[in-house]
Amino acid sequence: MLTTANNHYQHGRFDEAKATYLDAVAADPSNVEALERLGTIALLENQSGEARRLLGMALRQRPFYRRSWPFAADLEYRIAMTHYREDDFGGAAAWFRRAAGPIAIGPFRDLNALACQSALLANGKSYALEGPDKTHIDFLTTDPLPVVEISANGHGPLTFFIDTGAAEIILDREIASRVGAQLCGSLRSDYAGQKTAATGLGSVDSVKVGDLVVRHLPIHTLDVKAMSTEFGREIHGILGTRLLMHFLSTIDYPNGTLTLHRLDSQSTASSAARIKHGAAAVVPFLLAEMHCILARGSLNGLDPMLLFVDTGLANAGFTGSRAILQQAGIEVDWSKATTGIGGAGEVREASFSVERLTLGVGANSVSEMDIRGVAMEGSVSILEGKLGFSVGGLISHQFFRKRSLTFDFSAMQLVLA
C-alpha cells in the first residue's frame, strides 16, 4: 500500500497519494510514514493546522531515538513551517530552535538563523495593515519584469521588481542597512543555475505599497543591485510571494498595475467573484516550503506535470530540466549561450522556443504558443528533486504577459483573465 502511495507522491499525484495514505492510517493508526506524508500534503494544501496535527502525531509515534535531535529535525522543521505560514513567529521560533538543536553546524545553522529571525517578530502583530481596502500600484516598467516603487521604514521611493520565485520582501544589503532593518544571521539559499548564496534574514518595521502600510514583517537580504543591469535602472529589492499571500493580489500585465485587496475587507469575496467571473481559467495550486506556488500544466503535449509559478524569469516563459526538455523534443543550442544574472551571480543560459505551454488541465486551462524558454547550465534545484517529488519546470513572465494573474490564497487558486 505504501509503495503505491509513495509512487503517487513522488510523481506529484497528491490526491491519489492522500487517499492511499489515509487507507494506510485506517489500517494502522501508528503508521509514521503515512502520517508524515499526510501532514506534508496538508501543508502543500496550505492547511497549516491540520498539517501541524498530523506531523505532531507522526513525531509522537516515532521510536524514541527518532524523536530526539538530530533525527527529529526534519519533522520539527515542518512543524515550525506550519506556524510560519500562520505568521505565528513565536511558535515558529520555538520549533526552529528544537530542529536546530544544541550544535549549529552544517544545515542546522540555517535552522538556527530561522529561529533567530522568527524571534525578532514574535512580539507584536506581524503583517498588520493600515490604509484602504485595496490599492493599485502602477508599474514603472513591465519588461523584463514588472517594477514598482515601495518604501521601507519610511525610506523611499525604492524600486522593486515583482517575483513569485522570491519568498519574502528582499532588500539589497546596502539598502537594508540604510533603512535600519534588524538583521539576524543568514542561510544558504538556492538560486538559478543550481548556485547558492548567503541570504540574510531580518525584519523591518514597515513597508508601504501604494496606499497600504504593512507593519512588522520579515525580510531577506541579497546583493540585489547586481541585477540592475537587466532593468536599465537601479533595483533596490524584490517583492516576493509572502507579501502577496496577505492580499487578494493581481499582477495585471497588459494594464501595468499591481492590485492588492485586503483579505479582511468586506469587499474581498465580491472582488474575488468579479475577478473569477471574467476569467479565462481558474487553476488550483499548492504551496511548498515558504513560497513555491505549484500548479499543473503541460509542455508541448506532454502529460500534465507540476509547474513552479515563478514570475521572475526575465523576458522568458519557461525553463525545465534537461530530461523534461528532451521528453518535449526541445533541442538546446549551447553554442549560442549567453550570460544572465541570477540571485547568486552569473548564469550561463541558452534560449529555445516552446511550441505550446499550458497552465491548468482540460477545459479549465490556458495555453500560449511559441513561448521563449531558457535552459540554464546547472538547472534549478526545485527541478532536481529538492522537494521530494517531481516538478517539471518553471512557468514565468512571458507566458503571463498578455493576461492578468490573480493569486487567491484563501481558495488556493490562480485566476487568469
Backbone hydrogen bonds, N-H to C=O, Kabsch-Sander energy under -0.5 kcal/mol:
donor,donor_aa,acceptor,acceptor_aa,energy
5,A,1,M,-2.3
6,N,2,L,-3.2
7,N,3,T,-1.9
8,H,4,T,-2.1
9,Y,5,A,-2.5
10,Q,6,N,-2.9
11,H,7,N,-1.2
12,G,9,Y,-2.0
13,R,8,H,-2.9
14,F,12,G,-1.3
17,A,13,R,-2.2
18,K,14,F,-3.0
19,A,15,D,-2.0
20,T,16,E,-1.9
21,Y,17,A,-2.7
22,L,18,K,-2.4
23,D,19,A,-1.6
24,A,20,T,-1.9
25,V,21,Y,-2.3
26,A,22,L,-2.3
27,A,23,D,-1.8
28,D,24,A,-1.8
31,N,28,D,-2.1
32,V,30,S,-1.1
35,L,31,N,-2.2
36,E,32,V,-2.8
37,R,33,E,-2.3
38,L,34,A,-2.5
39,G,35,L,-2.4
40,T,36,E,-2.2
41,I,37,R,-2.6
42,A,38,L,-2.2
43,L,39,G,-1.8
44,L,40,T,-2.1
45,E,41,I,-1.9
46,N,43,L,-1.5
47,Q,42,A,-2.9
48,S,46,N,-1.1
51,A,47,Q,-2.5
52,R,48,S,-2.4
53,R,49,G,-2.0
54,L,50,E,-2.4
55,L,51,A,-2.8
56,G,52,R,-2.2
57,M,53,R,-2.0
58,A,54,L,-2.4
59,L,55,L,-2.4
60,R,56,G,-2.2
61,Q,57,M,-1.7
62,R,58,A,-0.8
62,R,59,L,-0.7
66,R,63,P,-0.9
67,R,63,P,-0.6
67,R,64,F,-1.7
68,S,65,Y,-0.9
71,F,68,S,-0.7
72,A,68,S,-1.6
73,A,70,P,-1.4
76,E,72,A,-2.6
77,Y,73,A,-2.4
78,R,74,D,-1.6
79,I,75,L,-2.4
80,A,76,E,-2.4
81,M,77,Y,-2.0
82,T,78,R,-1.3
83,H,79,I,-1.3
84,Y,80,A,-2.2
85,R,81,M,-2.5
86,E,82,T,-0.8
86,E,83,H,-0.6
87,D,84,Y,-1.9
88,D,83,H,-2.5
89,F,87,D,-1.4
92,A,88,D,-2.2
93,A,89,F,-2.5
94,A,90,G,-1.9
95,W,91,G,-1.9
96,F,92,A,-2.8
97,R,93,A,-2.2
98,R,94,A,-1.9
99,A,95,W,-2.4
100,A,96,F,-2.3
101,G,97,R,-1.9
104,A,102,P,-0.6
105,I,103,I,-1.8
108,F,105,I,-2.1
109,R,106,G,-1.7
110,D,106,G,-0.5
111,L,107,P,-1.3
112,N,108,F,-2.1
113,A,109,R,-2.4
114,L,110,D,-2.3
115,A,111,L,-2.0
116,C,112,N,-2.2
117,Q,113,A,-2.6
118,S,114,L,-2.5
119,A,115,A,-2.1
120,L,116,C,-1.2
120,L,117,Q,-0.6
121,L,117,Q,-0.8
121,L,118,S,-1.0
122,A,119,A,-1.1
124,G,122,A,-0.5
126,S,124,G,-0.6
127,Y,215,R,-1.2
127,Y,216,H,-1.2
128,A,125,K,-0.8
128,A,215,R,-1.1
130,E,213,V,-2.1
135,T,260,L,-1.9
137,I,258,L,-2.7
139,F,256,G,-2.9
140,L,147,V,-3.7
141,T,147,V,-0.7
147,V,141,T,-2.4
148,V,160,F,-3.0
150,I,158,L,-2.4
151,S,208,K,-1.7
152,A,155,H,-2.2
153,N,206,S,-2.7
155,H,152,A,-2.3
158,L,150,I,-3.2
160,F,148,V,-2.9
160,F,158,L,-0.6
161,F,237,G,-1.7
162,I,146,P,-2.2
163,D,239,L,-2.5
166,A,163,D,-1.7
169,I,218,P,-0.6
170,I,238,I,-2.7
171,L,169,I,-0.5
171,L,220,H,-2.9
172,D,236,H,-2.8
173,R,222,L,-1.5
176,A,172,D,-2.9
177,S,173,R,-1.8
178,R,174,E,-2.0
179,V,175,I,-2.6
180,G,177,S,-0.8
181,A,176,A,-2.5
182,Q,203,S,-2.3
183,L,181,A,-0.5
184,C,201,L,-3.1
187,L,199,T,-2.1
189,S,187,L,-0.6
189,S,197,A,-2.5
191,Y,195,K,-3.3
193,G,379,S,-1.2
194,Q,191,Y,-0.8
194,Q,379,S,-0.8
195,K,191,Y,-1.0
195,K,192,A,-0.7
197,A,189,S,-1.7
199,T,187,L,-3.3
199,T,197,A,-0.6
200,G,198,A,-0.6
200,G,221,T,-1.8
201,L,185,G,-2.5
202,G,219,I,-1.7
203,S,182,Q,-2.3
204,V,217,L,-2.2
207,V,214,V,-2.2
208,K,151,S,-2.3
209,V,207,V,-0.6
209,V,212,L,-2.7
210,G,149,E,-0.5
210,G,208,K,-0.5
212,L,209,V,-2.2
213,V,130,E,-2.8
214,V,207,V,-3.2
215,R,128,A,-3.1
215,R,213,V,-0.5
216,H,205,D,-2.5
217,L,204,V,-1.8
219,I,202,G,-2.2
220,H,169,I,-2.7
221,T,200,G,-1.8
222,L,171,L,-1.7
224,V,222,L,-2.0
226,A,223,D,-0.5
227,M,224,V,-2.5
228,S,225,K,-1.9
230,E,227,M,-1.5
231,F,228,S,-1.5
232,G,228,S,-1.3
233,R,228,S,-1.0
236,H,159,T,-3.0
237,G,159,T,-1.3
238,I,170,I,-2.4
239,L,161,F,-2.6
240,G,238,I,-0.7
241,T,166,A,-2.5
242,R,167,A,-3.0
243,L,240,G,-0.6
244,L,240,G,-1.3
245,M,241,T,-2.1
246,H,243,L,-1.4
247,F,244,L,-1.8
248,L,261,H,-2.2
249,S,247,F,-1.0
249,S,407,F,-1.4
250,T,259,T,-2.6
251,I,405,L,-2.9
252,D,250,T,-0.8
252,D,257,T,-2.9
253,Y,251,I,-1.0
253,Y,403,R,-1.5
256,G,252,D,-0.9
256,G,253,Y,-0.6
257,T,252,D,-1.8
258,L,137,I,-2.6
259,T,250,T,-2.5
260,L,135,T,-2.4
261,H,248,L,-2.0
262,R,133,D,-3.8
263,L,246,H,-0.8
265,S,262,R,-1.0
268,T,265,S,-1.3
271,S,267,S,-2.7
272,A,268,T,-2.8
273,A,269,A,-2.2
274,R,270,S,-2.3
275,I,271,S,-2.4
276,K,272,A,-2.4
277,H,273,A,-2.0
278,G,274,R,-1.2
279,A,276,K,-1.5
280,A,416,L,-3.1
281,A,416,L,-1.6
283,V,281,A,-0.5
283,V,414,L,-3.0
285,F,412,M,-2.0
286,L,294,L,-2.7
287,L,44,L,-2.8
288,A,292,C,-2.6
292,C,288,A,-2.4
293,I,291,H,-0.9
294,L,286,L,-2.6
294,L,292,C,-0.6
295,A,307,L,-2.3
297,G,305,M,-2.4
298,S,358,T,-1.7
300,N,356,R,-3.3
302,L,299,L,-2.3
305,M,297,G,-3.1
307,L,295,A,-3.1
308,F,393,G,-2.8
309,V,293,I,-3.0
309,V,307,L,-0.6
310,D,308,F,-1.7
310,D,395,I,-1.1
311,T,309,V,-0.7
313,L,310,D,-0.6
314,A,312,G,-1.1
315,N,144,P,-1.7
316,A,313,L,-1.8
317,G,372,R,-3.3
318,F,372,R,-0.8
319,T,394,L,-1.4
321,S,392,G,-0.7
325,L,321,S,-2.2
326,Q,322,R,-2.3
327,Q,323,A,-2.2
328,A,324,I,-2.0
329,G,326,Q,-1.4
330,I,325,L,-2.8
331,E,329,G,-0.6
333,D,331,E,-0.5
333,D,351,S,-0.5
334,W,332,V,-1.1
336,K,333,D,-1.5
337,A,334,W,-1.5
338,T,349,E,-3.1
340,G,338,T,-0.5
340,G,347,V,-3.2
342,G,340,G,-0.5
342,G,345,G,-3.2
345,G,342,G,-1.5
347,V,340,G,-2.9
349,E,338,T,-2.9
350,A,375,A,-2.2
352,F,373,G,-2.1
354,V,371,I,-3.2
355,E,353,S,-0.6
357,L,368,E,-2.6
358,T,298,S,-2.6
359,L,366,V,-2.6
360,G,296,R,-3.0
361,V,364,N,-0.8
364,N,361,V,-1.0
365,S,363,A,-1.4
366,V,359,L,-2.3
368,E,357,L,-2.4
370,D,355,E,-1.3
371,I,354,V,-1.9
373,G,352,F,-3.1
374,V,318,F,-2.3
375,A,350,A,-3.1
377,E,348,R,-2.7
378,G,376,M,-0.7
379,S,376,M,-2.0
383,L,380,V,-2.0
384,E,381,S,-1.7
385,G,382,I,-0.5
386,K,381,S,-1.3
388,G,385,G,-1.4
390,S,10,Q,-2.2
392,G,306,L,-2.5
393,G,306,L,-0.8
394,L,319,T,-3.0
395,I,308,F,-2.3
396,S,317,G,-2.4
398,Q,316,A,-2.2
399,F,396,S,-1.2
400,F,396,S,-1.1
400,F,397,H,-0.6
401,R,397,H,-0.9
403,R,400,F,-2.5
405,L,251,I,-2.5
406,T,415,V,-2.6
407,F,249,S,-2.9
408,D,406,T,-0.6
408,D,413,Q,-2.5
409,F,407,F,-0.7
412,M,408,D,-1.0
413,Q,408,D,-2.1
414,L,283,V,-3.3
415,V,406,T,-2.3
416,L,281,A,-2.6
416,L,414,L,-0.5
417,A,404,S,-2.0
417,A,415,V,-0.5
